[in-house]
């Protein structure tokens, strides 16, 4: 395994800037996720690391070796593609063995290694099946085995779970993460699914329009987003634009005063108030400073979501679903409720720059 | 309500089935007429036939022009496919994968023979061959080579169409995956791209073969003594006599083409390629 550094990486397609001066480092054994909406440049970045796309400028290094000009087939990365990209005319075992064959391994050693790799992904019994005879989840595991069997310097995952159904996705997510940690794989994961990124990654890179918005651990990004884009992208968030009123309050564009501990927020350009829905407490009645009519109550099973109108603004609140004897359980639209939050919970952040 | 919902589609389905049956009838009526009449005992076909016979098959077998025509046609068709399919495949690769100005124009040019009536193309080629014969001072028309070259013109557009379609549907990430695993560009092409194109190429070979095997109009002016293709031999026969011998020959032709399609379908799923 190697570490990965990306220095001042830029990719232009004609007039458009797909990746703009990107700096990124992945330590040995670390899983870093590139997270962002489609078109943010995350896949382009991954393809430049894999060697499928030449960068317009900048460098890609594996350990200290500059591989920027090295073609894909000489980089020794193991990539899992979104479509899995299995070879349709080869069996699972032949797919897995292809990389070993390219490395000139003898047949006997190849078959031992293939067996090991298929065992790793629990597919030994399906070694002789063609890809079209395998389910989506099984194909995905063949793709994993094929990428890992060559002992790559770098493990690259391009939206590897997006073609699986929701239940399987949650399962495979944990499986890949366990495998990655056990084998100490230096991994770059590209995804647009925030849950996937939060659960799998050691560190997240939130990208937008070819630029890095923020790099940090999942918890850092979730709790301390540096701007409204990151706050919104890594999880649901109430984002209200306005300005800092004083030491203790933020005033929204609609004139609403919201309590906030500004000592926690030194942001120089605080034009938005960001507060996670689950950080807001709710109680029936108009007892507190912030109160207003409920617009909608959505039952989500373990949790219930309340849309509450406060003046001209609206806040979303996410609470554990109350049991039948709690007063909150009878709250319905048009009822007046009060909202409270720890004044250290909201972040004052710049709106999208 | 539920009954109504179930009835309507079944009415539609019935109509659909009737239409499909009608379509099959229209397609197969002429073919089956040929096959059926080849067993009629009378020389002039009339319904109902007085008796059934194998006589016309024996008659066709005993006429050297048919047997020879058959071998000539098979030979020309095989050669035309062997020449046209690689050229068409290479052209399809250039059209889909290449990155140069005028790809669209080349693609239209290669498909153009489909739009030219065979007789026109045949006479055009005839004149071209005469010119070329004078220039190179050797025979071109009435030779196997000349005929194969003309029939390759039938193979190329079919191949370009089918292989372009199969290339466009090809998942390029499989090629990237192969490169990712250490395969250089040539290995990727040989081990991944070519096998993935195989259904398109096999189908193209089959259609090219059939197009050539059945071709009458282009061949008409280009065949020569001793090199008469089967369709031309049949036309020649028709000029002097009309009897079910031709039906017998046509039945053999139909069986051969049918067998070829069944065989091809076993290798590649034709309904998915074409």
Interface residues (C-beta under 8 A of the other chain):
Chain A: X50 X51 X52 X71 X72 X73 X74 X75 X76 X77 X78 X79 X81 X82 X83 X85 X86 X87 X88 X89 X98 X99 X102 X103 X143 X146 X147 X150
Chain B: X171 X173 X174 X176 X177 X178 X179 X180 X181 X182 X183 X184 X187 X188 X191 X192 X195 X196 X198
